[in-house]
């Protein structure tokens, strides 16, 4: 008998518990930077050195961060379910926790890519990206991050995964950043849906929707224990 499929959408809230800051909690400032200066094509064109330094700091910070109980619980689900994690986060905390199928909607801090050919993506690890670091075609490397105003290339895959979910869980996201926030509307009507967040997003009522007003490190393990107990 095939395993049931659980699709999980995670946002900044689950990483915040591991010490990774979220700009939406600080009046549009991210580590004292206007987000459009460091997370937009316009910011990149204006000051590449600033953008690279900003993400070099984020990369170092993320490397030191450790997964919390929310990340670890989601990894435990794989013992009895097929699990796909769709994350808006650019850190690797889900992978550190042991999750094996993670789809990063907004890119990954540990990768770099060409400024001229988005298909040229490199595993970069914890090294800084500096001015003068170039792809094999001779173009400056940039962070492998989806910035404001850019397309989200993994959305098509995310929607396909969501359509095949037997259960859908949302953790730590305001459901305010599109197109990712629209995934909740892609879930089949009869599929159970859980939202776990201490500050519950303003979502319209829909069938089989369960709201758990807890932080991820508390609400996720509780739900995961219940789901694992259901499967022999």
Secondary structure as GFF3:
##gff-version 3
##sequence-region A 1 232
A	DSSP	beta_strand	5	10	.	.	.	ID=ss1
A	DSSP	alpha_helix	12	16	.	.	.	ID=ss2
A	DSSP	three_ten_helix	23	25	.	.	.	ID=ss3
A	DSSP	beta_strand	29	30	.	.	.	ID=ss4
A	DSSP	beta_strand	33	34	.	.	.	ID=ss5
A	DSSP	alpha_helix	35	38	.	.	.	ID=ss6
A	DSSP	alpha_helix	41	46	.	.	.	ID=ss7
A	DSSP	alpha_helix	48	64	.	.	.	ID=ss8
A	DSSP	alpha_helix	69	76	.	.	.	ID=ss9
A	DSSP	three_ten_helix	77	79	.	.	.	ID=ss10
A	DSSP	beta_strand	82	87	.	.	.	ID=ss11
A	DSSP	alpha_helix	93	97	.	.	.	ID=ss12
A	DSSP	beta_strand	102	104	.	.	.	ID=ss13
A	DSSP	beta_strand	107	114	.	.	.	ID=ss14
A	DSSP	beta_strand	121	123	.	.	.	ID=ss15
A	DSSP	beta_strand	141	145	.	.	.	ID=ss16
A	DSSP	alpha_helix	155	163	.	.	.	ID=ss17
A	DSSP	beta_strand	167	171	.	.	.	ID=ss18
A	DSSP	three_ten_helix	180	186	.	.	.	ID=ss19
A	DSSP	beta_strand	192	196	.	.	.	ID=ss20
A	DSSP	beta_strand	209	212	.	.	.	ID=ss21
A	DSSP	alpha_helix	216	230	.	.	.	ID=ss22
###
